[in-house]
């Protein structure tokens, strides 16, 4: 049996590889997927996305540019101030978001196949305790 934290790292790595695979299947990147999840059905500005993502403005701007170029997001300029824009999700972006979210939910459910409700509840308690200690 592997050390617990090593096993968690390996699970996270495997999960991230599946996330990349599912994004790639939809001709997107993980960054594209994250941006469309943040925007979802809202009209958000770059500053809104900086706040939601916790990323710096230049990183968000670069990711938005990529998502727009690949038609996952659409940019609308503000009529009053052309420097201010809002972003909305396109049909292609919604397809990316829906597909990847569905595939990741299936993967996550698979991780806990054959677990009883009690085991799932206990795991949730324990993993949250580990997280709480890590954040101290």
C-alpha positions as CSV (number, residue, x, y, z in Angstrom):
1,X,0.0,0.0,0.0
2,X,1.3,3.5,-0.9
3,X,1.5,6.3,1.5
4,X,-1.8,8.2,1.6
5,X,-0.5,11.5,0.3
6,X,1.4,9.7,-2.5
7,X,-1.8,7.9,-3.5
8,X,-3.7,11.2,-3.5
9,X,-1.1,12.8,-5.7
10,X,-1.3,9.9,-8.1
11,X,-5.1,10.1,-8.2
12,X,-4.9,13.8,-8.9
13,X,-2.4,13.2,-11.7
14,X,-4.6,10.5,-13.3
15,X,-7.7,12.7,-13.0
16,X,-5.8,15.6,-14.6
17,X,-4.7,13.4,-17.5
18,X,-8.4,12.5,-18.1
19,X,-9.4,16.1,-17.9
20,X,-6.8,17.0,-20.6
21,X,-8.0,14.1,-22.7
22,X,-11.6,15.1,-22.6
23,X,-10.8,18.8,-23.3
24,X,-8.6,17.7,-26.2
25,X,-11.5,15.5,-27.6
26,X,-13.5,18.7,-27.9
27,X,-10.5,20.6,-29.4
28,X,-10.1,22.7,-26.2
29,X,-7.6,23.0,-23.4
30,X,-8.1,22.8,-19.6
31,X,-7.8,26.6,-19.5
32,X,-10.6,26.9,-22.1
33,X,-12.7,24.5,-20.0
34,X,-12.1,26.5,-16.9
35,X,-13.0,29.8,-18.6
36,X,-16.3,28.5,-20.0
37,X,-17.1,27.1,-16.5
38,X,-16.5,30.5,-14.9
39,X,-18.5,32.3,-17.6
40,X,-21.3,29.7,-17.8
41,X,-24.5,31.6,-18.5
42,X,-23.3,35.0,-17.2
43,X,-21.9,38.1,-18.9
44,X,-18.6,38.6,-17.1
45,X,-15.8,41.1,-17.4
46,X,-12.1,40.3,-17.3
47,X,-12.0,41.6,-13.7
48,X,-14.9,39.3,-12.8
49,X,-12.9,36.4,-14.2
50,X,-9.7,37.5,-12.3
51,X,-11.7,37.4,-9.1
52,X,-13.3,34.1,-9.8
53,X,-10.2,32.3,-11.0
54,X,-7.7,33.7,-8.6
55,X,-5.3,34.2,-11.6
56,X,-3.5,37.4,-12.5
57,X,-5.0,39.7,-15.1
58,X,-2.4,38.9,-17.8
59,X,-3.0,35.1,-17.5
60,X,-6.8,35.6,-17.6
61,X,-6.4,37.9,-20.7
62,X,-4.3,35.3,-22.5
63,X,-6.7,32.5,-21.7
64,X,-9.7,34.6,-22.8
65,X,-7.9,35.4,-26.1
66,X,-7.4,31.7,-26.7
67,X,-11.0,30.8,-25.8
68,X,-12.3,33.5,-28.2
69,X,-10.0,32.4,-31.0
70,X,-11.3,28.9,-30.7
71,X,-14.9,30.1,-30.5
72,X,-15.6,28.9,-26.9
73,X,-16.3,32.4,-25.7
74,X,-17.6,35.5,-27.4
75,X,-16.5,39.1,-26.6
76,X,-18.9,42.0,-26.5
77,X,-17.5,45.5,-26.3
78,X,-19.2,48.0,-23.9
79,X,-21.1,50.7,-25.9
80,X,-20.0,53.4,-23.5
81,X,-16.4,52.4,-22.9
82,X,-14.9,50.3,-25.7
83,X,-12.0,49.3,-23.3
84,X,-14.5,47.4,-21.1
85,X,-15.8,44.1,-22.5
86,X,-18.0,41.3,-21.3
87,X,-17.7,37.6,-22.3
88,X,-20.4,35.1,-22.9
89,X,-20.2,31.4,-23.7
90,X,-20.9,30.2,-27.3
91,X,-22.6,27.0,-28.3
92,X,-19.3,25.4,-28.9
93,X,-18.1,26.5,-25.4
94,X,-21.3,25.2,-23.9
95,X,-20.7,21.8,-25.7
96,X,-17.1,21.8,-24.3
97,X,-18.4,22.6,-20.8
98,X,-21.2,20.1,-20.8
99,X,-19.1,17.2,-22.3
100,X,-16.1,17.6,-20.1
101,X,-18.2,18.1,-16.9
102,X,-20.2,15.0,-17.7
103,X,-17.1,12.9,-18.4
104,X,-15.4,14.2,-15.2
105,X,-18.5,13.4,-13.1
106,X,-18.5,9.9,-14.6
107,X,-14.8,9.5,-13.7
108,X,-15.4,10.8,-10.2
109,X,-18.3,8.4,-9.7
110,X,-16.1,5.6,-10.9
111,X,-13.6,6.3,-8.1
112,X,-16.2,5.5,-5.5
113,X,-17.9,2.5,-7.2
114,X,-18.8,-0.1,-4.6
115,X,-18.4,2.3,-1.6
116,X,-21.1,2.2,1.0
117,X,-22.7,5.5,2.1
118,X,-20.9,5.1,5.4
119,X,-17.6,4.7,3.7
120,X,-18.2,7.7,1.5
121,X,-19.3,9.8,4.5
122,X,-16.2,8.8,6.5
123,X,-13.9,9.5,3.6
124,X,-15.5,13.0,3.2
125,X,-14.9,13.7,6.9
126,X,-11.3,12.5,6.8
127,X,-10.3,14.2,3.6
128,X,-11.8,17.5,4.8
129,X,-9.8,17.1,8.0
130,X,-6.6,16.6,6.0
131,X,-7.4,19.7,3.9
132,X,-8.2,21.8,7.0
133,X,-4.8,20.9,8.5
134,X,-3.0,21.6,5.2
135,X,-4.6,25.1,5.1
136,X,-3.4,26.0,8.6
